[in-house]
Amino acid sequence: MHSSSKEQEDKKRRLKKIDNAQKALEELIPKLNAYHLKTEKQITKAVNKICKQVEGLIDVKITKGRKQICKRIPSTRRRPGDPIYENKWSFNYGLEWKINEQAVIGESKTDGLFPLITNNNLLDAAEVLRMYKRQSYLEKRMYTKKSILDIAPVFLKKERRIEAVLLLYFFALMIVSLIERNIRLNMTKEKIEKLPILPQKMNTKKPTWNNIRYFCRNIHLSVIIKNKVPIQADVQGFSQLHKKVCELVEVPCSVYKNLHDRWWLFEGT
């Protein structure tokens, strides 16, 4: 696949890496021949670290110069008397570099290109690309499963039990997806551009399950009990906007209105 916009981005990114590497090499020069940059091995290690992102695009040469110096031998190494000097070599290192134009031209030939591999021989290249662009939606569903549904490690010995738990998570993920699909389709059908269901009554054009869950967090069942016997039950916090959201999700409002004490025991099943 080829993308003209990606081609420009690839070129811009490569030039920026080369420019950053050259600036880092210039900053390295004053630090040579001192502290931890006294030997050729130490300098080579520092140069390789700088040029890691532009390997092959910049040719760096470590220059080596030497001069002879006279150094006085300490008195502990000789007999008392006149001072004795010995000749030693002192090495100074420098850096030279140039951009490898041939390597830059060779790398630029792949600018804007990216491969897509598939085992489906029935699809043409354009359809493969369209499927690839939908990948982000699948990844977002996996995010929903891990973060919002809180899928976590389970301590089960048998594989079939682990598979059963994952199946339940799959059903939950499917229900979440259908809820989001329903509310967005119905918003489009009723020409509703956005809903104020976010924190501080902010609007959203594409409600998610997490938004709806947050919006419904204050709906609760109040039960008055006298002598351990429920005498009155009422649903609190269910507004007209909640009613509208239920209609858009295609969930009957009676689900909330008909709540009663100990409803979670599923009486009669």
CORQUI-V368510 format. One record per pair of residues at least 4 apart in sequence whose C-alpha atoms are under 6 Angstrom apart, sorted by the first residue. I is the first residue (numbers start at 0). GAP is how many residues later the second one is. Records with the same first field share a line. If there is no record, write none. Layout:
I: GAP ; GAP
This chain:
0: 112 ; 113
1: 110 ; 111
2: 109
3: 108
5: 4 ; 106
6: 104 ; 105
8: 4
9: 101
31: 5
32: 4 ; 5
33: 4
36: 5 ; 6
47: 4
50: 4
56: 42 ; 43 ; 46 ; 47
57: 40 ; 41 ; 42
58: 38 ; 39
59: 36 ; 37
60: 34 ; 35 ; 36
61: 32 ; 33
62: 30 ; 31 ; 32
63: 28 ; 29
64: 26 ; 27
65: 24 ; 25 ; 26
66: 22 ; 23
67: 20 ; 21
68: 18 ; 19
69: 16 ; 17
70: 14 ; 15
71: 12 ; 13
72: 11 ; 12
122: 4
142: 4
143: 4
144: 4
145: 4 ; 5
177: 4
178: 70
179: 28
181: 67
182: 65 ; 66
185: 62
186: 4 ; 5
193: 9 ; 10 ; 11
194: 8 ; 9
195: 5 ; 6 ; 7
196: 4 ; 18
197: 4
217: 19
218: 17 ; 18 ; 19
219: 15 ; 16
220: 13 ; 14
221: 11 ; 12
222: 9 ; 10
223: 6 ; 7 ; 8
224: 4 ; 5 ; 6
237: 4
245: 4 ; 5
253: 4
